[in-house]
Amino acid sequence: MKRRKIPINTIARFVVPSPAFLHDPPTPKPTLLFAIASDDVNEVRQVLESGEAGPNDQVGPQSALAFTLTNDKLSHKNEIVKALLAYGADPSALRNPKLNPSAQASPEESEGGSGSHSQPGETMPEGMDPATRYYVTRADSTHTRQTSQLIYRSFFRPLTRVRYDLIGQDWVLEQLFRVLSMHSQRLSVAPIVVLLCGPSGHGKSLLARKFGSLLDIPTHTVNMTTLRSTHDLWQSYSMSPYEEPSSDTLAQFLLNNEGERCVVVLDEIEKVEDPKALYSLLMPWELGRCSLEVGKRHVDLTKVIWLGTSNIGHNLVFEHCDSRPDPSKPITREEYRDLMDLSRPPVSECLGASLLSRVTTVLPFIPFTLEEKMAIAAEAVYSLTGNAEKTLTPQDVEAIVMKALPSYVPSEGARSLHRAVSNQLVDMI
């Protein structure tokens, strides 16, 4: 019997289309490999923040950190390394042949991990530029890990990332984290009040600015040099160019965030024209509540974090550091605590004992070490030349840094190094 042929167009009517043809293929999850290869530090942060990838994930045969350090096509290598370290990348992986194989190593040698490990030069301290070397070494130190543990399980944990924006000031961060840890472990009526003081150009404003952004809470910055009265304080607008533009006064900001975590930065607090303008801070700093207008109800301010920046104690800091047995060595924990005690009397003299008695802690910022100066200068090279990491070798960067160091002015701090590097780059054109 002869079979009847069915036309193809008739068969097509009975075929159920596959869902794959009806819908676009799903968007693949972001990977750390593509984020790093994109040369966009914001992409790297987004992937790490999302939890889709971890900072210690392998990228091919290497750790993410090793992959970044050995990738000579990246223009923002230093920033990506800092992002990986900020989210917990472990620098010890660079010493592990399984996670950082040498270019000549065979797959069997990398897998077995036998014999001596020849690290790629870019992943060794001497093969890095001064800034990258500083951050990798800092992340690998025992002190860094111990300090991070202080706030590891608290709301303030994201602040540990600030050490990859702020160069130096390890003792400041340790004492700050201790205060935050103690505050997290007990019910406190009084809010946190921290005064960051000392010489200009040493990171006080940077730390204050990063506080709110790292914790993802709103910030209001008051330029205290413009205040003339108590009324001016509560009616002041946020003056920081780094914050979202807002038409809210300080009083409105505190009302909008009542009972919630938020940050108020009082910049250059000692430069207020009339010290009486600060008297209205006595009640909120002690009781965590006050009336923002005469005859109005009290507002709950217990969760406000107050950060004051000041140059009070500028000369004291340098005198204390120079008076140590060996000023060339890094300051010790005991020496820093002595400096903290010595810093309170000048603050009391300038702002008044009644205000100081309500300050949780006074943290003096100290001069930079040689390694810290070199890291600051190297970062200045990268910030002033967009593609320096592709056009300059780590040795080129270090040469510029070494020429800039003699122009360092302690009283100006990082600003003097930025100026010196800028002059060096102009001369190179």
N, C-alpha and C positions, 0 to 999 in steps of 0.2 A: 504494500500500500504506500502510495506516494504522500509524504508529509507536506502539509501546506505551509508555505513560508509566510511569516508575519512581518509586515513592514517595520523598519526600525523606528519610525516616528510613532507607531502604535505602542511599541515596547516602552518608549521613553515616557508615555503617559502613566505607566504603572510603576516606574522607578521612583522610590521615595528619596528625595534629595538628602544627602548627609548634612547634619547640622554644621559641619565644618565649612560647607559651601554657603550656608545661610548667614553665618556670623563671621566677623573678622576674627582672626586668631588672637588669643589673649595676649595682652602686653606682658612681656617677660618682666620678672621682678628685677629691680635694679641690683647690679652686682658691684662689688668693690673694685673689681678689675676695670670695668668700663668707667666708673666714677674717677678713678685715679688717672686712667688713660685720657679722660676728657680734659685733664689739666685745669679743672675747675674745683677749687677748694670747697665751694658751696655745695657742689654735687656730692663730694666726699662726706661732708658733714650731714647732708640729708640722708644718705644711705646709712651712716652710722647711727644717726638719731632715730631712724625708722626701726632699727633692730633687724633689718633684713640681712645685715652682714655685721661681723664683729671686727674690731681693729686688729685682731690676731689671726684672722682667717688667712689661709694660704691663697696666693695668687699664682697659679701654676705651681712650679716647684719651690717658690719662695714665699716667705712671709710678706704681708702687705708692706711692711716697713722696708724690708730689703728690696722688694720690687720697685718701690718709689725711689730709694736712694740710688739704685743702679740704672734708672731710666733717664737717659741723657736727652730725651725729647721733651721733657717737662720744663716749662717756663716758670712754674710756681711750685717747684719742688720743696722749698723751705716751708711754705705755708701748708702744703699737704702733709709733710712730715709732722709739723706741729699739730695739725688736726688729728692725725692718727695717734700721736702721743697723748693728746688731751682726752681722747676717748678710751685710753687704756692700752695702747700698743706696748708690748713688752720688748724693750731694747735687747734683752738677753737672747732673743731669737737670732740676733745678728751673729752670735757666737756659736749657733747651732748649725752644723753642716747640712742637716736635713731641711732646714728652713732658709738657709742662706748658702747654697752650694756655690763653689767657685766655678768660673766659666769653663775651666779645663776639666772639672770633675766629671767622671762617668756616672751614669744613672746608678750603677751598682755601688760606687763609692759614696754617693750622696745618700743612698738608701741605707747602706751599712753603717755610715758614720765612723768608719775605722780610720786609723791613721791620724796624722795632723791635719787640722782644718786650715786651709788657705782662704781667708775671707776675701771677697772682692774688695779692691782698694777703696771704692766709694763708701763702703759700709764700715770702714775702720776710722777711728777718730782723726788720725792724721790725714785721711783722704777727704775729710769734710771741711766745709767753710766754717769760720768761727761761730756763726749763729747756729747752724745745724748741729755742730759738735756740742755746743753749750746745752741745747735742748735735749739731745739724746743722752748726754751725760747726766743731766739733771733728772730726767725720767728714770734713769738707772740707779739713782742713789737710794740708799737705805732711808735717809732722812725724808726724802720726798714721799716714799711709801708710808712711813710711819705718820707723817703729818696728814696725809690723805685719809688715813684710818680714823682720825679724830671726828670727821663729819661724814664718814662713809655711809652710815645708815640714817642720816638726817635729811631734812628738807634742803639743807645747804650744800649737799654733796656736789652739785654742778659747779660750785665755786672752785673746786680743785683744778678745773681747766684754766683758771686765770693765770697759772704759772707758765702757760705757753703763750701768753700775751705780755705778761709783766716780767721783765728781766731783773733778777736780783730779789732782794727783800724776803729771803727765805724765813727769817725770824719774825718778820711782820706777819707773814701768812700763818706761821705756826701759832703765834699768840692769838691772831684773829680766829683761827679755827678752834682753838681752845675755848674762847669766849662763846662762839656759836654752838659748840658742843654742849657746854654747860647750860646755855640757854635752852637748848633743845630737850634736855633731860629733866627740866623742872618747870613747873607752872610759875611764870613770872608776871607780875603786874606791870613792872617797868619795861619799856621797850629797850631795844639795843641802841646804845649811843656810842659811836666810835669816833675818836678824833685822830686823823692821820696828819702828822706834823713833820716838820723838818725842811731841809733845803729844796729849792726849786729843781724841777727836771729829774726827779727820782721816782716817779710813778704814782704819786698820791692821787692825782685827778684821774689817771688811767684806771686804777683799782676802783675808785668810786664809780666811774662810768660803767665799768664792766659788771659791777655787782648786780644791778637790776637786770641787765640783758642776759647774763648767765643763768639767773634764777627764773627768768621769764616772768618778771613782775614789773609793774609800772614804776617809773622813776620821775621825780620832779626835782630839778636843779635850780637852786636860788643863788644868784650872783650877789653875795653879801656886800660887795663894795658899793652897790647902788642904793642900799637901804638908809633911810633917814629916821624911821620911827617903827614902833611895833605894828602899826597899821600897814606900813610898807611890807613887812615880813609876810603877813597872812594874805596880802593882796598881790604878791609878786608872781610873775609868770615864769614858767620854766625857760631858762636861758641857754640850755645845752643844744648845740647843733646836731648832736648825735641821737636825740630823742625825737619821737613822733611829734610834729607840730601840734600844739594845743592852745586853746584860748582859756583854759582853766587857771584860776589863781591857786596858790598853795592851799587856801581854805577850801576851795571847791574840790581840789585833788584829794584832800584828806576826807572830805565828806563822801566823795564818790568811791573811795576805797576803805571806808570805815569797817573795822574788824577784819580786814584782809591784809596780807603781806604786801608791803610796798616800800619804796626807798625814797628818802628825802636827802638830797645832797646840799649841804650848806658850804658853798665854795668860797674860799678865802674868808673864813668866819671872823678872823681877828681884825679884818679891815673894815668892819662896819663902822660908820661914822659916829654913831652914838651907841655905846655899849648897853644903854638902857633898852635898846630895841631887842636885846637878847633875853630880857627878863621874862618875857611871855613864854619862853621855852622851859622855865623851871618846872611848872606843873606837868606838862606832857612828858618831860623827860623822867620825872619821878613817879607820877601816878599813872601814866599812860592814858590820860584823858584830860580834856580841857574844853572850855567854851571858846569857839572861834570868833564869836561876836558877843557883845554885851547883851545880857538878857536872854541869850539862846541856850539850848540844852548842851550838856557836855557830850563830846564826841569821843568814841572809843579809839584810842591811838596805840593800844598795847602791842600791835603787830607791826608798827612802823619801825623801819630800820633807819636811824639817823646817822649820816656820815658827814663829818665836818673835815674840811681840808684847810691847812694852815701852814705858814712858814715859821710859826713859833718854834724856838729852839734851834734855829738854823745854825748859829755859831756853836752852840752847845754840842751838837752832833759831831762837828768836825773836831772840836777840842777834845771830846771824849775819845774819838777814834785815834787821834794823834798821840794821846797820852798813854795808850796801851803799851805794854812791854815790847811788842813787835807789831807796829802799825801795818806792816806789809802783809801780815797774815789775816785771813778772814776772821771776823768778830765771832766770838763764841756765844753760846746761849746765855751763860752767866753774865758776860759783858753786856749783852743786849738787855737783859733784865735790869742791870744796873742803870743803863741809859734810860729805860722806861721810867724808873723811879726818879731819876734826875730831871726828866722832862716835865713832870707834873708841876713843880713850883713856878717855872716860867709861864705855863698855861694858866695857873691860878692868878698870877700877877696880871696877866693880860685880859683874861675873860672873867675873873672873879672866882673866889673859892666856892660860892654857892652854886655856880654853874658847873664847875669842875667836879664837885661832889656828886653830881648826877650823871657824869660821864662814865660809861662802863669801862672803857680802857683808852689809854693814850698810846698810840703806836708811832714812835719816831722812825722815819725812813733814813737809812744809812748810806754812806758812799759806796760806789761800785768797786768791785774787785777788778783785776786786770782782765780776767776771762769775761766778765760781764760787760766791760767797756768794749771789748773786741766784738762781742755778740751784738751790742747796740749798733756799733759802726757797720757791721756786716749787714744787719737788717736795713740800715739807712741806704746802703748800696742798692739793695733790692727794691726798696720803696722809690728810689730816685731814678732807677733804670728798669723799665718794664720787663725786658727780656734778658737781664744780666745772667740768669742761671743757664741760659743757652749760649751766650756769647762770651761769658767769663768763666774761667776755671776756678775751683776753690782756691787755688794758689794765687790767681789774679785778685780775687776778692780780699784775700789775706794781705796781699801787698798794699792794696788801697787802705785797708784798715790800719796797718802798721804806720803808714805815713800820716794818718789822721790822728792817731793817739796823742802825739805831743801837743796838739791843740786843745786837748780836753781841759775844761775849766770846771773844777769841782762845784763851785757855787751855782753853775748853770746846768750841770748834769748832762743828761742825754742831748739836750738842745745844742750844746757846744760840739758834740760829736757829729750830729746831723749837719751842722754848718760846715765842719771841717771836711766831711765826706763830700758834701756838695761842691766845695771849692776844689777838691781833688778831681772830681769828675769834670768840672768845667775846664780845668787845665789839660785834661786828657782829650778834649774835643779838638 
